[in-house]
Amino acid sequence: MTPSENEANASSGRWVAFGYQNHVIPDDDSRRDGPALIAVCGVMTAPEDIGGRDQRPTCSVCAAEVRSGRIDVRLVTFE
């Protein structure tokens, strides 16, 4: 797959912090059933437990997916 094809097929997601790391939560996730959020790497959390990206280590699986172009990361804002 060429880079332009990869970008066209990319889904979008957002970096968030929960647990001990920063993870990417996909905006549209077919694995999601119920209120729990599922990171690209498969780690689950409750929506109320997430915050903006911070100084925690970055999940290597989520980071690899972003670098590959399969996930287009968007800015997340918390009010």
VMD Tcl script that builds the backbone (N, CA, C; Angstrom):
set m [mol new atoms 237]
animate dup $m
set s [atomselect $m all]
$s set {name element resname resid chain x y z} {
  {N N MET 1 A 0.847 -1.170 0.000}
  {CA C MET 1 A 0.000 0.000 0.000}
  {C C MET 1 A 0.894 1.236 0.000}
  {N N THR 2 A 0.615 2.183 -0.876}
  {CA C THR 2 A 1.408 3.408 -0.943}
  {C C THR 2 A 1.020 4.331 0.200}
  {N N PRO 3 A 1.892 5.295 0.552}
  {CA C PRO 3 A 1.548 6.223 1.630}
  {C C PRO 3 A 0.235 6.963 1.390}
  {N N SER 4 A -0.037 7.367 0.143}
  {CA C SER 4 A -1.283 8.092 -0.110}
  {C C SER 4 A -2.499 7.180 0.064}
  {N N GLU 5 A -2.378 5.905 -0.335}
  {CA C GLU 5 A -3.471 4.958 -0.116}
  {C C GLU 5 A -3.661 4.703 1.371}
  {N N ASN 6 A -2.555 4.609 2.095}
  {CA C ASN 6 A -2.613 4.380 3.522}
  {C C ASN 6 A -3.317 5.534 4.225}
  {N N GLU 7 A -3.001 6.780 3.841}
  {CA C GLU 7 A -3.635 7.941 4.451}
  {C C GLU 7 A -5.123 7.975 4.146}
  {N N ALA 8 A -5.506 7.584 2.936}
  {CA C ALA 8 A -6.919 7.592 2.561}
  {C C ALA 8 A -7.718 6.582 3.378}
  {N N ASN 9 A -7.076 5.494 3.795}
  {CA C ASN 9 A -7.754 4.451 4.565}
  {C C ASN 9 A -7.590 4.618 6.071}
  {N N ALA 10 A -6.896 5.658 6.499}
  {CA C ALA 10 A -6.624 5.847 7.919}
  {C C ALA 10 A -7.893 6.198 8.675}
  {N N SER 11 A -8.013 5.628 9.855}
  {CA C SER 11 A -9.093 6.042 10.737}
  {C C SER 11 A -8.535 7.122 11.654}
  {N N SER 12 A -9.408 7.806 12.333}
  {CA C SER 12 A -8.938 8.881 13.203}
  {C C SER 12 A -9.025 8.448 14.662}
  {N N GLY 13 A -8.210 9.067 15.470}
  {CA C GLY 13 A -8.184 8.774 16.893}
  {C C GLY 13 A -7.589 9.934 17.653}
  {N N ARG 14 A -7.514 9.784 18.964}
  {CA C ARG 14 A -7.015 10.854 19.830}
  {C C ARG 14 A -6.104 10.266 20.905}
  {N N TRP 15 A -5.002 10.979 21.179}
  {CA C TRP 15 A -4.129 10.587 22.277}
  {C C TRP 15 A -4.821 10.963 23.581}
  {N N VAL 16 A -4.869 10.036 24.517}
  {CA C VAL 16 A -5.409 10.292 25.849}
  {C C VAL 16 A -4.527 9.584 26.872}
  {N N ALA 17 A -4.609 10.043 28.103}
  {CA C ALA 17 A -3.838 9.427 29.183}
  {C C ALA 17 A -4.784 8.669 30.108}
  {N N PHE 18 A -4.427 7.429 30.399}
  {CA C PHE 18 A -5.122 6.663 31.439}
  {C C PHE 18 A -4.232 5.516 31.857}
  {N N GLY 19 A -4.466 5.029 33.053}
  {CA C GLY 19 A -3.599 3.974 33.572}
  {C C GLY 19 A -2.186 4.512 33.718}
  {N N TYR 20 A -1.227 3.778 33.228}
  {CA C TYR 20 A 0.172 4.169 33.363}
  {C C TYR 20 A 0.767 4.738 32.087}
  {N N GLN 21 A -0.046 4.890 31.010}
  {CA C GLN 21 A 0.502 5.330 29.724}
  {C C GLN 21 A -0.456 6.252 28.976}
  {N N ASN 22 A 0.062 6.836 27.893}
  {CA C ASN 22 A -0.746 7.561 26.917}
  {C C ASN 22 A -1.108 6.566 25.820}
  {N N HIS 23 A -2.378 6.547 25.435}
  {CA C HIS 23 A -2.889 5.622 24.426}
  {C C HIS 23 A -3.670 6.392 23.374}
  {N N VAL 24 A -3.926 5.759 22.223}
  {CA C VAL 24 A -4.781 6.335 21.186}
  {C C VAL 24 A -6.135 5.634 21.247}
  {N N ILE 25 A -7.190 6.445 21.381}
  {CA C ILE 25 A -8.559 5.938 21.348}
  {C C ILE 25 A -9.122 6.233 19.964}
  {N N PRO 26 A -9.508 5.214 19.190}
  {CA C PRO 26 A -10.090 5.460 17.863}
  {C C PRO 26 A -11.440 6.166 17.992}
  {N N ASP 27 A -11.735 7.068 17.056}
  {CA C ASP 27 A -13.020 7.762 17.069}
  {C C ASP 27 A -14.163 6.819 16.724}
  {N N ASP 28 A -13.925 5.892 15.825}
  {CA C ASP 28 A -14.954 4.919 15.448}
  {C C ASP 28 A -14.359 3.528 15.623}
  {N N ASP 29 A -14.882 2.778 16.565}
  {CA C ASP 29 A -14.295 1.484 16.901}
  {C C ASP 29 A -15.380 0.416 16.910}
  {N N SER 30 A -15.301 -0.503 15.984}
  {CA C SER 30 A -16.302 -1.566 15.889}
  {C C SER 30 A -16.207 -2.557 17.052}
  {N N ARG 31 A -15.080 -2.552 17.776}
  {CA C ARG 31 A -14.923 -3.464 18.918}
  {C C ARG 31 A -15.691 -2.985 20.131}
  {N N ARG 32 A -16.080 -1.717 20.138}
  {CA C ARG 32 A -16.697 -1.119 21.318}
  {C C ARG 32 A -18.134 -1.599 21.482}
  {N N ASP 33 A -18.437 -2.106 22.662}
  {CA C ASP 33 A -19.781 -2.560 22.995}
  {C C ASP 33 A -20.047 -2.140 24.432}
  {N N GLY 34 A -20.759 -1.062 24.615}
  {CA C GLY 34 A -20.997 -0.533 25.943}
  {C C GLY 34 A -20.199 0.730 26.166}
  {N N PRO 35 A -20.109 1.162 27.414}
  {CA C PRO 35 A -19.483 2.449 27.703}
  {C C PRO 35 A -17.953 2.449 27.705}
  {N N ALA 36 A -17.314 1.301 27.830}
  {CA C ALA 36 A -15.852 1.259 27.916}
  {C C ALA 36 A -15.213 1.720 26.613}
  {N N LEU 37 A -14.103 2.453 26.747}
  {CA C LEU 37 A -13.311 2.870 25.591}
  {C C LEU 37 A -12.180 1.870 25.408}
  {N N ILE 38 A -11.845 1.577 24.160}
  {CA C ILE 38 A -10.791 0.609 23.868}
  {C C ILE 38 A -9.704 1.301 23.061}
  {N N ALA 39 A -8.483 1.302 23.594}
  {CA C ALA 39 A -7.348 1.897 22.889}
  {C C ALA 39 A -6.970 1.025 21.694}
  {N N VAL 40 A -6.192 1.586 20.788}
  {CA C VAL 40 A -5.729 0.852 19.604}
  {C C VAL 40 A -5.041 -0.444 20.021}
  {N N CYS 41 A -4.320 -0.417 21.124}
  {CA C CYS 41 A -3.581 -1.590 21.593}
  {C C CYS 41 A -4.469 -2.630 22.276}
  {N N GLY 42 A -5.730 -2.270 22.560}
  {CA C GLY 42 A -6.649 -3.208 23.193}
  {C C GLY 42 A -6.932 -2.945 24.655}
  {N N VAL 43 A -6.219 -2.030 25.286}
  {CA C VAL 43 A -6.452 -1.707 26.688}
  {C C VAL 43 A -7.787 -0.977 26.811}
  {N N MET 44 A -8.574 -1.342 27.824}
  {CA C MET 44 A -9.895 -0.738 28.011}
  {C C MET 44 A -9.909 0.182 29.228}
  {N N THR 45 A -10.797 1.199 29.181}
  {CA C THR 45 A -10.974 2.107 30.305}
  {C C THR 45 A -12.366 2.716 30.270}
  {N N ALA 46 A -12.784 3.236 31.397}
  {CA C ALA 46 A -14.052 3.968 31.477}
  {C C ALA 46 A -13.821 5.389 30.976}
  {N N PRO 47 A -14.803 5.987 30.303}
  {CA C PRO 47 A -14.631 7.347 29.767}
  {C C PRO 47 A -14.226 8.377 30.826}
  {N N GLU 48 A -14.720 8.215 32.042}
  {CA C GLU 48 A -14.403 9.192 33.091}
  {C C GLU 48 A -12.963 9.087 33.594}
  {N N ASP 49 A -12.243 8.051 33.210}
  {CA C ASP 49 A -10.863 7.855 33.666}
  {C C ASP 49 A -9.810 8.400 32.710}
  {N N ILE 50 A -10.209 9.014 31.592}
  {CA C ILE 50 A -9.222 9.522 30.645}
  {C C ILE 50 A -8.964 11.004 30.853}
  {N N GLY 51 A -7.780 11.416 30.474}
  {CA C GLY 51 A -7.394 12.824 30.491}
  {C C GLY 51 A -6.574 13.117 29.252}
  {N N GLY 52 A -6.175 14.347 29.105}
  {CA C GLY 52 A -5.341 14.729 27.967}
  {C C GLY 52 A -3.964 14.095 28.054}
  {N N ARG 53 A -3.294 14.008 26.925}
  {CA C ARG 53 A -1.952 13.425 26.881}
  {C C ARG 53 A -1.047 14.174 27.843}
  {N N ASP 54 A -0.235 13.442 28.595}
  {CA C ASP 54 A 0.614 14.074 29.602}
  {C C ASP 54 A 2.009 13.448 29.608}
  {N N GLN 55 A 2.699 13.527 30.750}
  {CA C GLN 55 A 4.089 13.090 30.856}
  {C C GLN 55 A 4.244 11.580 30.999}
  {N N ARG 56 A 3.163 10.836 31.055}
  {CA C ARG 56 A 3.262 9.378 31.166}
  {C C ARG 56 A 3.939 8.799 29.919}
  {N N PRO 57 A 4.518 7.614 30.038}
  {CA C PRO 57 A 5.118 6.977 28.858}
  {C C PRO 57 A 4.065 6.729 27.775}
  {N N THR 58 A 4.515 6.667 26.545}
  {CA C THR 58 A 3.631 6.425 25.409}
  {C C THR 58 A 3.569 4.932 25.117}
  {N N CYS 59 A 2.376 4.427 24.919}
  {CA C CYS 59 A 2.177 3.019 24.563}
  {C C CYS 59 A 2.872 2.747 23.230}
  {N N SER 60 A 3.731 1.754 23.183}
  {CA C SER 60 A 4.490 1.477 21.958}
  {C C SER 60 A 3.602 0.945 20.836}
  {N N VAL 61 A 2.565 0.196 21.154}
  {CA C VAL 61 A 1.659 -0.324 20.125}
  {C C VAL 61 A 0.876 0.820 19.497}
  {N N CYS 62 A 0.317 1.694 20.325}
  {CA C CYS 62 A -0.430 2.847 19.809}
  {C C CYS 62 A 0.483 3.748 18.978}
  {N N ALA 63 A 1.701 3.989 19.461}
  {CA C ALA 63 A 2.643 4.847 18.737}
  {C C ALA 63 A 3.004 4.253 17.375}
  {N N ALA 64 A 3.196 2.943 17.311}
  {CA C ALA 64 A 3.529 2.293 16.037}
  {C C ALA 64 A 2.389 2.433 15.034}
  {N N GLU 65 A 1.157 2.341 15.489}
  {CA C GLU 65 A 0.003 2.502 14.598}
  {C C GLU 65 A -0.087 3.929 14.063}
  {N N VAL 66 A 0.220 4.908 14.902}
  {CA C VAL 66 A 0.203 6.308 14.461}
  {C C VAL 66 A 1.319 6.542 13.447}
  {N N ARG 67 A 2.527 6.062 13.745}
  {CA C ARG 67 A 3.660 6.241 12.826}
  {C C ARG 67 A 3.419 5.571 11.481}
  {N N SER 68 A 2.691 4.471 11.479}
  {CA C SER 68 A 2.432 3.741 10.232}
  {C C SER 68 A 1.452 4.480 9.328}
  {N N GLY 69 A 0.713 5.433 9.889}
  {CA C GLY 69 A -0.285 6.159 9.108}
  {C C GLY 69 A -1.663 5.529 9.139}
  {N N ARG 70 A -1.813 4.424 9.869}
  {CA C ARG 70 A -3.124 3.768 9.941}
  {C C ARG 70 A -4.096 4.527 10.832}
  {N N ILE 71 A -3.569 5.395 11.694}
  {CA C ILE 71 A -4.404 6.223 12.569}
  {C C ILE 71 A -4.006 7.673 12.362}
  {N N ASP 72 A -4.976 8.518 12.085}
  {CA C ASP 72 A -4.769 9.959 11.956}
  {C C ASP 72 A -5.150 10.582 13.292}
  {N N VAL 73 A -4.167 11.082 14.036}
  {CA C VAL 73 A -4.421 11.604 15.377}
  {C C VAL 73 A -4.938 13.034 15.307}
  {N N ARG 74 A -5.994 13.278 16.050}
  {CA C ARG 74 A -6.617 14.601 16.128}
  {C C ARG 74 A -6.444 15.150 17.537}
  {N N LEU 75 A -6.525 16.456 17.644}
  {CA C LEU 75 A -6.380 17.126 18.933}
  {C C LEU 75 A -7.609 16.869 19.789}
  {N N VAL 76 A -7.390 16.528 21.035}
  {CA C VAL 76 A -8.500 16.328 21.967}
  {C C VAL 76 A -8.529 17.499 22.938}
  {N N THR 77 A -9.714 17.963 23.263}
  {CA C THR 77 A -9.861 19.039 24.237}
  {C C THR 77 A -10.768 18.571 25.357}
  {N N PHE 78 A -10.429 18.949 26.561}
  {CA C PHE 78 A -11.239 18.626 27.733}
  {C C PHE 78 A -11.738 19.926 28.323}
  {N N GLU 79 A -13.012 19.960 28.637}
  {CA C GLU 79 A -13.603 21.189 29.182}
  {C C GLU 79 A -13.836 21.080 30.655}
}
mol reanalyze $m
mol bondsrecalc $m
mol representation Tube
mol addrep $m
